[in-house]
Amino acid sequence: MRLHLLALLAKEPAHGYELKQALEQTFGSAYPSPNIGQIYVTLGRLEKDGLVRAVDVEQSNRPNKKVYYLTGKGRDALTDWVDEPTEGPRVRDEFFMKLVLAPLTGIADRMALINRQRRHYLALMRDLNELAERTDQGNQVALLLIEGAMLHLQADLDWLERCQEDLA
């Protein structure tokens, strides 16, 4: 969440609740709603690390609020994040380790593992389909996030078929 908050602060200074609202408006229901407590804890750490600075703003009928600004060091960290490629495919897949090693122990049978994992992926796919149906069709960001997750799941389902053909 650190870098997500820095990205929002690069656009404009904000306080914690504004950052929470910006995340919710940008990603809609496709992204789990952030906990406001976690946002403020993260902002505190970012401030301690010198990536943001906080300014107290007086309010007449309410307690003062802290507005956070991105620092030069924060902009550098954000630029590094944007410029760095995102992690690619995983070679150390936890399910594959189970699929290969568990049958050696006699604890599980490969077909049972494959079928259980397939049911899990299909349930996740159903949940994503329902989420897509509930999502505001005008929110392209949320819809693309959901579509990306569905495409990854479909690839995982295809890979399970391959595992079944070659290993079971």
N, C-alpha and C positions, 0 to 999 in steps of 0.2 A: 504494500500500500504506500510505502514511502515515495516511490517514484511517481505513482499516480497522483499523489497530492502535490508533488513538485510540479508536475505537468500542469495541473489546474492553476497553481499559483503563478506559473509563468505567464498565464493569460492575464490574471489580475489578482491583486491582494484579496484575501477573504478570511472570514473566521470559520471555525469548525463546522457549524451548521450549514453555512453556504457551500462548503466543500462537500458535505454529505449530500445536499440537494443536487449539486452539479453532477456528482457521480450517478445518482439515481435518475436524473433527467437524461443524462447522456446514454446510459446503458439500460435503462428501464428494468424490467423484471428479469432480463436475461442474466444479470449480474447480481449476486447476493447483496442485499442492502447492507452497507457498512454500519457497524456499531459506532455510535457517536463517541463512546468512551475510548474505543480503539483509535479513532481519528485523533482525539486530543492527546492520547498517549504518544501516538506517532508524531504529531506536531511538536510535542515536547522534546522528543528525541532528535527530531530534525533541527530544532532550535539549539539544543545542546551541541550537536555536531556542526553547527555554523552554516547549515544549508538554508535555513529560514531565520528571519528575525520577527519578533512579535512586538506590536505596538498596542498599548492599552488605549482604548477609545472610550471616552466618557459617554454615558447615556443618561438622560434626565430621569426617567422613571424606572430604570432597570439597573442591574449591576453592570459595571464596566465590562466590555468585551475585548478580547485580544484579536487583532487583525494581523494576519501573517503575510509577510513579504518574502519573496524569493531573493536570496543573496547571490552574489557572483559565484561563490562556491557551489551553491545549489544549482545555478544554471549550468555550471560545468558538469556536475554530477548528472543532470538531466540530459545534457548533450551526449555524454558518454553512454548513457543508457540507450538513447535513441540510435546512436551510431553503432552500437554493438549488436551483432546478429543474435537472434533469439535461439534458445536451445532447440536443437533438432530432434530427430527420432531417438528414442531410447533404446540402447542396446541391452542394458540390464533391466529387462522387463520382469517385474515381480511374478506375474502370472506364468510366464515361460519358465522361470526357475522352479515354480511349483510343479508345472507340467512335466518337467524333466526329472526332478529330484524326488517328488513325493511317491511316485510308483516304485522307485528303487527301495524305499523304506517299507513298502507294503501297506502304507497308510491310506493311499488313494489310488484309484484307477484313472487312467488318462481320460477315458470317455466321460466318466462322471465329472471330472474337473472341467473338461471342455463344455459339457452340457450346462453345468452350473454357471460358468462364465458367460456362455451365450445367453442364458436366461437373464443374467444381470445386465448385459449390454442391451438386450431387447427392452427391458424395463426402463433403462435410462433413455433409450430412443423414444419410447412412449411418453415419458416425462417431458422430453425436449419437444416432441410434437405438440403436446398440450400447452407447453409454455409458449411456443410459436403462435398457437391459436389465440392465446390470451394477450399476446404482445401487441401493442399499438402498431398497426401496419405502416404508419408513417415514420417509425423509429428504425431507420435503416441500420444504425449501429447495433442495436439489440438484435435485429433479425439476422445480421451477418454473423454476430457472435454465436447465436443459436445454430445457424447453418454450419458454421465451422465445427462446432462440437458434434453435430450430427454426421458430418463427413468423416471426422476422426473416428467416430463410433462405427460407421459403416466399414471403414478400412479395418478396424479391429475385428469386426464380424467376419470380413473376408479372410483375414489372417487366421482366425480360428478355424475356418473351413480348411485352409491349407494345412494347419497343424493336425487336424483330424485325418486328412488324407495321408499325410506323411508319417505320423507318429502313432496313431491309434490302430 
